Structure formats: C-alpha cells, structure tokens
C-alpha cells in the first residue's frame, strides 16, 4: 500500500468536507481550506472552515497516528500550537485530530487555563488505524467521511446554540484523557496526558493577553 503524508491527507480531508457541504446546504459552512496562513504569520493552519458569510469559524490541526506528534490528539505541543493559531485570528473553537480520535476545544474562557476549558471528545474511527498507508483503504476513507459529517453537524449545533459544547465533569475528562493514553507498548513513550509545562502555558497566556489587547483597540 502507498503511504500518505500529512499534507496529502489534510488536502483530501478538505476536499471531502467541500463535497459534503455541496450535498448538505443545511449546514452553515461554505468551504474548507488547508494550509492557510494568518495575516502577518509564517505558521499555517492545517484546516480552516468558513461559514456562509466567508468568515473563519473553526480551525484544526491534523496529525497522523504513526508519527511522533500524532500519537494522541492531546499532544501538548500540538494543542498549544492549534490554540495559538485559533486565538491569533479570534476563532472561538478549534480541534486537534490524530485520525483515530478528535478533540474539539473552546479557544478562550475567561479565567480558565486551556486544560480546564470546555472540550468534547470524538472517537473518529470505529476501527482505529495504526499506519498511514491504511488511510487509502476504502473502508477507512468511508469511516473518515462519516466522522467529518459528524464533526460538521456537531459544530453547527454548537455555533447555533442548539447544543453547546459539553462541560465535562473533571472525573469524566480525566477518564477520557487516560483512555487516550492507553496506547500499544511501542507507542507508550509519549504520554497522551495534557500537562502543560510553565513554558507552554506562558505561550498560551501570552497569546490570550495579546488578543485581549487587540479587542480593546
């Protein structure tokens, strides 16, 4: 089987989302684009989703499960990077997705560190994959498309206020984090726990401080 890289997979996902949106005019989104860069930034967002007014409403980072940074959607560096990209353009929600599992995050909540904010977990694939070359299999592609429909429908319900993002009890959140940490032995070296160090949390806090200053101008 042919191995697919992260850029190819993300581009294919954006294409699938656009196909879904053409078939589902009831969804409040117009398009998805990959590798978009924020104004004045050198960093690119993996996925960017626009509403019908062509305003960015959701961004996300996509990683492959057999890569070091894709072993969990709770990878600290990935979450901080995804948060900072969403925060820099004032987007209220973002997601981190390692193909098998996805986490939807609230970008900003007054007085709460990123680890305490509202989040929602998705088991994206009923039958998880472990290698990138599996992503080209028809069975897997079908599962991914079903998940993308689920993500779009759930996001639409959140944005409309019909069903806000869940506020999980601390014990439930803890259990979900540890479920994602239960990886095969060969992949256990990198803990899936989000335990932001001082340096990473300062990065998040600094980005939010800059955002609040922009809001006041």
N, C-alpha and C positions, 0 to 999 in steps of 0.2 A: 504493500500500500504506500501511496505517496504521502510524505509528511507535509503538513501545512504549517506555515508560520503564523505568528500573532497578527501581523498586518493583513495577510490574506484572509484569515478567519474573521477579523473585525470588518473588513470590507464586505465580505459575504453576508455577515450579520446585518450590516447597514442596508444592503440590497434586499435582504429578506424582510426587514422592517418596512421598507418602502413598498414592497409588494403587498404586505399585509394592510398597510394604510390605504392603498388603492382599492382594496377589496372591502375595507371597513371605514366608510365615510362617517360612521357614527363616532369614531374615536377622535379626540380633539387634537390630533397631531398631524403635521403636514409632511414632515420628512425626517430622515435620519442621515447624518453625515459622519464620516470617520476622519480622524487625524486633523481636526480643526484646531487652530491656534487662537488664543485670546489676544486681544489688542495689546501690543507692547510686550508680549511674552514670547519666549522661544519654546515653551512647552506646548505640546499638542494633546488635546483630549482624544481618547480612543473613540468614544461615541458621543455624539451630540444630537439631541432630539428637539425639534422645534414644534411649537403649537401652530394653530391655523393662522395666527397673526404674524407668523415667522419670527417669533420670539423664542429664545432658548429656554426650555423648561426642565430639562433633565440631561445630565451628563454622566458618563460612566467610564470606568477603566476595566479592560478585559485582559485576562491573563490565561495562559494555557496550563492545564493541570500537571503536565510533566516538566514544567520549568520551575526554577527555584522560587520565583516570586508568585507562582500560581498554585502553590500547594494548598492555599486557603484564601477565601475572599476576605479574611480578616488579617491578612498580612499587613503588618504595621506600616511599612514604607508605602505600600500601595494605597492603603486607606488615607494616610496623610496626604499623599500626592493627589488622590482623587478629590479629597475635601478642599485642598488649596486651589485646585483648578476651578471647582464649582464656586467656591467662595469668592474668588477673584473677579468673577463675572456676575455675581449676585444671584446665582441659581439656587433655589430653595431645597432641591433634592438631588442626590447623586447615588450611584450604585457602584459596587465592586463585584466582579463576576469572574470566577475561575472555570467557567463552563459547567461544572457539576453543581455548584452552589452559587447563589447570588444574595447579596445583602443590599437592601435599599436604606439609605441614610437621610436623616434631616440635616441639612448643612449647618444650620445655626439655630440654637435655642439659648436665649438669654440666661446667663449664669450657670450653664451646664458644659462640662468638658465633653469632648467628642464621644468618649466611651459611655457617657450617661444619656445620650440623646435617643430620640425615638428611632428605632430601626426595625426592619422586617426581613425575615429570612425566607428564602425560596430554595426548595430542592429542585433545581432546574432540570436535571435529568433523572428519570426513574431508574435507569441503569447507568451509573456513572462510568465515565471513561478514564483511562489512566495514561493513554498515549495520544499524542497529537494526530497520528495517522488515522486514528479511529474517527476523526471528525468528518472524514469524507464518506463514511458509510451512510447509505440511505436511511437506515434505522436511526442513526444518531442525528442526522440532519432533520428528520421528521420530529424527533423529540425536541430539538433546539427550536424549531419553528413553533411548536406548541407552547414552549416556555415563553418565547417572545410575545406571543398573543397574550399569555397570562400577565406578563410584565406590563404590557401596554394597557390592558384592561384595568389592572390594579392601580397603575399610575393615574389613569384617567379618573378613577373613583376617588383617589386621594386629592387630586387637583380640584375636582368639583366640590369637594367637601362631603360627598355622599358617604364615603367610608374613610375617615382619616387614617393616617399611619398609626399602626398599633403602638401602644406604650406598654411594652412587655414588663412584667414584674421582674425584679432583679434575679430571682432564683431561676425563672424561665430563661432569661437571657444567658445566665451562667451555664445552664444545661446545654443550650444551643451552641455556645462557644466551645464547650468541651466535646460535643458531638462532632464538630468540625475538626477538632484536634485529634480525633481517633483515626489516624492515618495508618496505612500499611507501614511496617517497620522500616522499609528502605526510605520512607519519606518523613520519618518522625523527627529528623534532626531539627527541623524548623517548626517551632511551636506555633499553633494557629491562634494562640491567645493574643488578644489585643491588649498589650500592657505598655502603653506609650511611655517612653523614657522622657526625661526632662527636656532633652534637646528637641524631640519630635513635638512634644506638647507646646514648647515655646514657639515652634514654627506655626502651629495651628493658631495659638493665641495671637501671634503677631499678625497673621493674615486677617483674623477677625477684627483686630484693632484697626488695621488699615481700612477694612470695609466700613466700619462704623464711622471713621473719619470722612470717608467718601460720602456716606449717607447724609452727613451733616452739612456738606458743602452744596 
